[in-house]
């Protein structure tokens, strides 16, 4: 069972989708605000990112849109997270950075949605992000193990005395 299997009620899924849709055309600005907040929380990570962040703004919001769209389809949801987790492992992302990412995300949603970001909606997004974080950590750990051990092809070519 993956974290996504445990994440949200139908009501929470509806809340997440409605609130994400409410951001509409402001998503680019939301992404900019998110990264500003993230870099404030973890200033040392700024050097991991390109100077021109436009492409990452789009990628962030596209990934969130894909996750929101697949929230009630565990195999697709898990596949997306596995892919993103493997990429982030290769970039050297750490568990505390993932936690700060979630904090920045919730803070940005609160800023963007204002009074509509009720405690109930915050909880729905927090439940979703916790599922994402746990599955990403699993994917990152698997990638780290894979990168640390030689591939079977390489091992097959090793001669034993």
Secondary structure as UniProt FT lines:
FT   HELIX           3..6
FT   HELIX           10..23
FT   HELIX           24..26
FT   HELIX           27..41
FT   HELIX           43..48
FT   HELIX           54..70
FT   TURN            71..72
FT   HELIX           74..91
FT   HELIX           95..113
FT   HELIX           114..116
FT   HELIX           119..148
FT   HELIX           152..156
//
